[in-house]
Amino acid sequence: MIRKPQQNFVVQPLIKTNAVEYRKYQAEIVEKCLERNTLVILPTGLGKTIIAAIVAAHRLLKYPDSKCIMLAPTKPLVNQHCEIFRAVLNLPSHEINAITGTVRPQSRVNILKSSKVILMTPQTLENDLITSRCDLKPVSLLIFDEAHRAVGNYPYVYIAKEYIKQAEHPLILGLTASPGSEKEKIEEVCRNLYISQIETRTEYSPDVRQYIHPIYMEWKTVKLPSDFLKIKTLLETLLKERLKILKEYGYLESSDIKKVSRKNLLELRAKIQSEIAEYLRPPSSLFSVSLAIAEALKLSHMLELLETQGIAPVAEYLTKMKKEAERPGHQKATETLLNDDKLLEVEKLIQKLMKENYEHPKIKETIKIISRHLQSNEKARIIVFTKFRNTAKKLVEELRQIDGIRPARFVGQASKDVDMGLTQKEQLRILGEFKEGIYNVLVATSVAEEGLDIAECDLVICYDAVPSAIRQIQRRGRTGRKRPGRMVVLIAEKTRDEAYFWSAKRKEKVMKQTIKEISTKLHVTSINTTSKSLDTFIKSREELKVYVDNRELRSQTAKYLAELGVKLIPEQLPIADYIVSDRVAIERKTTEDFLQSII
């Protein structure tokens, strides 16, 4: 199907001449993808976007009046894909366009109508589907980048369902480097995207080995100072006291802090909230348990900040708690904790260390690794990943003091407290200047983990370990794309860093085995078309209209109404969330909000 000419480039009417190097494994994957809905799992750097572009070219050739849409979770990624599609496809550039939430709704409608290939963020497409601004009938290929996100209520799930219902010639292509380690999650992704086959390669597959550049993994351990350990012991004692309460009430089997994760506490909090909602007058024991969970979550967060980030982040979190305690309607857990003698002792120790300019030993280690690497290669590009924005800010401040190091902070667009996010324009500018060498170190949060193609990067430093196989693979994938790369993980001894690091490695191993099992068992997904919609009972969809507040568009309620055939009209409503007639307005509330409003 894909012809290989003598000069070793792909030949296809809608692929530009000498634009795409012919690779046998890509050709084989493309042929499979054209047969049925496919999930492609490839290590980073092996051209998942190129495969998507070639599949798009074939679909547009087969269905000349159709369109192709590719979805990606972040704006920088959408723009990156748009550049690649314009470089590869033999189409006028004005027919290949990127659409994000920053484009006005009416402009989006016009772009969708005039384009052959559209690159979009999923939230934007979901909103346009809910409000009937977008029609998927002419779309012959829908591509989901970072397809592992297609779980729960993520927009990919709703979009795939609507696409299968609306499209005249549907075909789905999912792309990911890491679908996750849990069998149930991978199966959920396949169900939600109507996947009927998986095409996968690993770095050890014979047909891709020649295109793989080695990535040398290493980890550096640092010891926490004795004063850090004193604070750590106090916080662990406080946390264990709360876990004991939960165990005494029968909600935990163990009060060992090593056996109770933050995820366990969040799941338990949801369970207790459901139990409280079942009572008109809940028993006091449930409120005691709820208080213990809230305090445990705060303490767990402080411990994580101390172990992986340092003293300053804990101090900032305590300041944030004090401000929260001054506001009316604050959490009781905040006030209770702030008055605890052990936490007061923690605060005194932190203030003492702050005056002495104590820093987490990871900061010095990071500076040392970067300095040595740049000494050996002045043109190197380095990415430092950290979980928290404050840490990114601190690292940039410290790195700026070192000759030869030109750092930039790269974070998401959302503004948090006093921390302003980066606009899309600022993100693109920083990435461009990093590639050009104006900056040689990028200190980034998770926004830079997914998919960004920065070929020049030859060293990745993980300031904090992550327990997720997906995130570990994504971080590693930012290096070794066009030449050998290196990844260094910093681990604080006897902290959760150690557990996170080995957990991610174990999950990655399990993931590869799970993919093999699911690939052999996967069947074509059957689509249930027997359920009745409101169309069965009403003469015309136009007869049923509901005005919905703009803020409600991402709620499940809005999606369900759209699925039932209701025409949703988004507006900034002065009252209520939905207006269904000139006499009836509906305000959607959580149980907790409702109770607060009537007490």
N, C-alpha and C positions, 0 to 999 in steps of 0.2 A: 504494500500500500504506500509506503514511503520509499521512493527511489533513491539509490545512492549513486551519484555520478562519480566520474573519475577524480574530480578535485575534492572529493570527500565532504560535500555539503548536501543538505537535504534539498530535493527538488520537488516543488509543489506550487501550483499556480498562485496560491495566496500566501506563499512564503517568499520573502525577498531573496534575490540571487546572492549566494555566498553569505547568507546571514546566520545560518544554523549549521554547525558542524554535525555531520552524520555520526550518530552513536547507535550501535546495534541494539543495546538494551532499551534505549529510548524508543526506537522504532517498534520493538516488540511490545513495549508497554502501551504505546499509542494504539496499536492494532487491537489490543485487548480492550482498551478504554472505549473504542468505537463500537464494540459489540454490546456492552451492557453497562449499567451503573457500577463504577469501580472506585475503590479506595486505594490510592497509590501511597505506599510507605517507602520513602527513600531517605538515606542519610543526606544531610545538608551538603550543598555544593554539587549535587548530581543533576540539577536542572529540572526541578519539578515545574517551575513556571514555563520553561521551554516546552515541556511535554504538554502543558495546558494550552499553550499557544498553537502547537501543531494540531492538537485535537480540535481546537476552535476553527482552524483553517479548513480542516476536513468537513466539519459540520456546516460551515458557511458555504462551502463549495457544493455540498449535497443539497442544502436548503438555502438557495440564494436570497430569499426574502426574509430569512430569519436573523436573529441576533444571538449573541453570546454574552453572558454576564459572569464575571469573576468576583467573588466576595473575599475580603480580607479584613481581619479584626481591627487594624489600626490605620490611621490616615497615612503615615509614612510608608506603610506597606502597600496601600492602594496606589499611591503615586509611583512607587518603585515598580510595581507590576505594570502600570500604564506605560512607563518608559520602555520596559522590555517588550510589551506587545507592539508598540509603535516601531521598535527597532526590528522586529521579526516579521510582522504581517505586512503583506503587500496590499495595504489599504491606505486611503488618504488619512492623514493624521487627525483630521476633524471628525472622522468616523470612529475613532478610538478615544474614549474619554473617561476621566475619573470623576466620580460623584461622591461627595461626603456630606455630612450634615451642615457644613458651612454654605452649601449651595442652596439658594432659595427654592421652595417647593415648585413654583411655576417653571423656574429655570431647569429643575430636574426633569420635569415632564417633557420639556422641549428637547433636552439632551437625549433622553431615553428614546424619543421618537426619531431623532436624526442620526443616531449612532448605530454602528454594527456591532461594536464591542464596548461593553461598559464595565468599568472596574469600580466597585462600590464597597462601602462599609455596610455590614449586615443590619445595623440599627436603622440606617437610612432607608434601605430597601423594605425592611419590615414596616416602618411607619408609612411608606408609600403604598404598601399592599393593604394595610389596615384601613387607610383612608381612600382606597380605590383610585389612587393616582397612577398606579403602575399595573400594566397588563402583562402577564407572563406567557400568554398564548404564543407569541412569535419567537420565544426564546428556545433555541434548539440545543443549547448547552448551558448548564449552570455549574460553575466551578466553586467549590468550597475550600479555600486555603485555610491551613491550620484546622483541619476537619475534626480534630479531637475535641474541639469546643462544642460539637453538636450534641450536647447532653442537657438535661433539665429544661430550663426555660430560655436558654440562649437563643437569639433570633434565628440561627441556622435551622432549628427544628421547625418552627412555624413556616419559614420560607420554603423549605423542602416540601412540606405538606401541600402548600398552596401551588407550588410549581408542578407537582405531580397532578394536581387537580386541573390546572389551567392550561398547561403546555400542549400544543398540538403534536410536537415531536420531542418529547422529553429525553434528556440524557444528563446524568449527574456524574461529576468527577470530584472526588474528595482527595485532598493532598495533605500529607503530614509527614514529619520526620519521626514523630513519637506519639502514637495513639494512647499511651498509658499502659500501666502494668495490670490493671484489674480487668479480668475477663468480662465481667458484667458491663463495665464502662465501654469497652471496645464493641461489644455486642450491641449496646445501646446506640453508639455512633452509627453502626451499620444499619440498625432498624430505622433510626431517625432520618438517615440520608438515603434510604431505600437501596442500600448497597447489595449487590448480588455477587461480587467477586473482589478479592484483594490481590493486588500486584505489589510484591515487596522485594526489596533487595537489602542486604546488609553490606557493611564495608568488606566482608569476606566473600561476597558473591563473585564468582570468576569473571562475569561479564562487566563488572564495574570496577574491579580492582585497579586497573590501569589509570582510572580517573580519580582515585582516592589519594589524598595527601595525608600522611601520618600526622596525628595530633598526640603530642607527648603529654601525658597526664602526670601530675605530681601534687602532693599536698604538703603544706608547711604547717607544723604545729607551733603554737605559741603558748606560754604559760601565763596564767593570770596572776597578778601581784597579790600578796597576802591581804592587802586592804580590800581588794575586789572580792576575795574569798570570804572575808568577814560579812560583807554585804550580801553575798550569795547565800551564805548559811542562814542569815536572818530572814531573807525572803523565802527560802525553802521551808523554814520552820513555820512561817506564817501561812504558806500555801498548804503545808501538810495538815495544819489545824483545820482549815476549811474542808480539805478532802476527808478528814476524819468525820466531820459532821455529815457529809454526804454518805459516807459508809454506814454510820450509825442509823441513818434513816432508810438504809437499804437500797440506795441508788447507785452505789459503787461497791465493787467486790474488794477493792484494795485502796488504801490511802497512800500507797507508794507513788511519789511524784514521777518516778521513771516509768510507771505503768499507766499513768493517766495523761493523755495528750490534750492539747487544746481542742482538737477535733472532738474528742470524747465529751469535753465540757460544753461545747457548742451544741452537740446533739442532745445532751442532757437538758440544757436550757430550753430547747425547743419542746422537749417532752414535758417539762414542768409547766411551761406556758400553756400547753394544750390541756393539761390536767386542771390548771387554775380556771381556764375558760369554761370547763364543764360544770363548775359550781356557781350558784348564785351568791353564796357566802363561803368562799374557800376556807378550809381549815388552816389555822396558823402555822402548822408544820410545813405546808407547801411554801409559805412566804419565807420561813426560815431556810428551807432548802434553796429557794430562789436567791436569797441574799448571799448564801454561802457560795453559790455558783458564780454570781456576779463578782464577788470579791476574789474568788479563785482565778477567774479570767484576767482580772487586772493584775494580780500578782504574777501569773504566768507570763503576761506580757512584759512586766518589769524585769523578770528573770531573763527573758529572751534578749531584751535590750542590753542588760548588763553583760551577759555572756558573749553576745555576738557583736555588739556595737560600742559599748563603753559607758562611762560615767555620765557624760553630758546628756545623752538621750534619756537616761533615767531621770535626771534632774528636770529636764523639760517636761517629761510625762507627769511628774509630781506637781509641777507648776500648773499644768493643764488640769489636773484633778482638783487643785485648790480653786481655780477659777470656776470649774464646774460646780463645786460645792457652794459657791456664793450665789449661783443662779437659783431662782425659784423652781421647784419641781425637779431638783437634781436627784440622782440615784442615791438611795440610802447607803448602798455599798461604798460609795465614794467617801461619804462623811464618816462611816464606821471605820474604814481603813485608815483614814487620815488621823484619827484619834487613838489608834492602836500604838501602845508603847514601843513595840518592836519596829514599827514603821517610822516612828519618830526618831528612833536610834539610827535607822537606815538613812534618814534625811540628814542627820548630823554628820554621819560619816561621809556622805556624798558632798556636803558643803565643804568639809575639810579637804577632801581630795580635789575638789574644783579649785580651791584656793592654791593648792600645790601644783595645779596644771597637770594632773594625772590624765593620761590618755590610754585608750585600749592598746595593748601591744601590737595589734594587727595594723595599726596606722604606720608605725615604724617599719614593720615587715613589708607592707605594701610599697612604701617609698623606696626601700632597699631593692626590692625585686624590679621595680620600674627603672630605677637608676642604672642598675647593672645591665638590664636588657637594652636600654638606650645607648649605653656605652659600647655595647657590642654591635649595635645596628642603629645608627642615628636616624634612619628613615623609617623605623618601626612604627606601627600603630598598635595601641594597647587599649583594651576595654576592661574596665573594672566594674563588676556587677555588685550591687548591694540592694538589700531589701527595702531600706528606709531612705527617704529623701534627705532627712537631716544628716545622715551619715555621708551621703553623696556630697552635700554642701560642705561638710567638715573636711572631707578628703580633698576636694578641689582647693579649699583654702590652704591646706597644708602643702599640696603638690605645687601650688603656685610659687611657693617660697624657694623651690629647687631650680637651679639653673638647668636649662635644657628641657624641662618638662612644661608642656603647654596644655593644661587640662581644660575640659569643658564639661559641664553638668548636663545630662540628658535625661529628662523626666517626662511624665505624661502631661496632658493638657489641663486636667482638673486642678483647681486651686484648693489647697487644704490649709485651713486656719490662716496663718499669715504667709504661708508658702505659696507663691504664685506659680502655676504651671507654665509650660511653654506652649505658645500658639503653634498651629501647624506650620506656619511660615518659619518660625524660629527653629522648630525641629528640623525642617528640611535644610535650613541654612547651616545649622551645626553639623549635620551629617555630611553636607557638601564640603564644608571647611575641614572636617576630620579626614575625608578622603583625599583632599588636596594637600594635607599636611600642615595647615594653619594651626590646627590642634593635633597633638600626637597621642593624647590620652583622653578617652571618653569615660566619664564616671556615670554609670547609668543604672536606673532601676529596671523593673521587669519590662518596661515598654520597648527596650532594645533587644529583648530576648528572642522575639518571634520574627523569623524570616528575613530580617534586614541583611542585605547582601553588601558586606563591606570587605571586599576582597583583600584590601591592604592590611587588615588586622592579622597580626601573627602571634599575639599573646592575649589570652583572656585570664583575668584574675577574679576569682569568686571570693569577695570579701567575707561573705557568709555562705555556709553550705545550705543547700535546699534538700528537703526530703522527697522531692518529686522527681521521678525519672524523666518526665516530659521537660521540666525546666532545666534539669541537668544537661539533657541532650541538646536543648535549644541554646543554652549558654555555650556549650562546647562547639556548636555549629557556627558560631560567629568567627571562628578562626579555622585555618587549614583549608580554605576554599580554593586558593590558587597556588599555594605553596605550603610546605609543612608548617604546622602550628603548635602552640604550646598552651596548656591550661593549668593554672595553679589554684588550688583550693586552700584557703586559710582556715585552720581549725584550732579553736581554743581548747586546750587540754581539759578533759573531764567536764565537758559541757555538752549541750545538745548538738553542737557542731559535729561531734563524733558520730552521734546516732544518726543525724541527718545525712551525713556523707555516705555511710555504709548502707543506710536505708535506700538511698537513690541508686546505688550500685546494684543492690539486690533486686530492686524493682525493674531496673533496666534489663537484667538477665531474665527475669520472669516474663517481661513484656515480649521478648523475642520468641519464647516458647509458646506464649499465649496466642500470638499472631499466627503461628504455624497451625495450632489446633483449630482456630476459628476459620482459617483459610480453607481447610479441608472439609469443614462442616457447613460452610455458608451455602444457603439456598437463595433463590430469587425471592425477594420480598413480595408478598401478596398485598395488594392495596385494597383496603376495605372501602367499597363504594356503596354499601347497602344502607348506611345510616342516613336518615332523612334530615334535610335541612329545612329551614323556614320556607324555602322556595316551594316546598311541597304544599304548604298551607296558605300561601298568599299569592295573589295574581301577578304581582310585579315587585321586584326588589326595590324599585324606586318608591313604593308605597310605605316602606318602613325605614324611617330616618331617625338617627339619634345624634344629638349634639354632644360631643365629648371634650372635656378639658384637655388641653395639649399635654399636661403632665401625666394624664392617664393612658396615653397611647402605648406605653411600654408594659402596661398591666396585662395580666392574663384575661381579665374581663373584656378588654377591648379586642383582644385576639379572638376570643370565643364568639363575640358578637359579629365580628367580620367573617368568621368561618360559617356562621349561621346565615349569612347573606344580608345582614343589616348594613345599610349605608351609613358610615360614620362621618360626621362633619366636625373636624377639629377646630376649636376656638378657645380663646382665653376667657373662660366662664367666670363671672364675678361671684356666683354662688354655685354650689354643688359640683359634682364630677360629671354627671350625665343629665341631660334634659331630654325627656322622652315625649313630652307634649307641652302645651301651653299651661298645663295645670300640675304637671308632675316633674319634679327634679329629684335626683338620687345622689346622695353623698355616700361614698364608699369609705368605711372605717374599719380599722382593726378592732378586735374585742377590747384591747387595752384603751385605745382612743375613745371608743364609745362609752366605756365605763367612766373615764375621766370627764367626759362631757356632760354626764347626767348626775354626777356626784356633787 
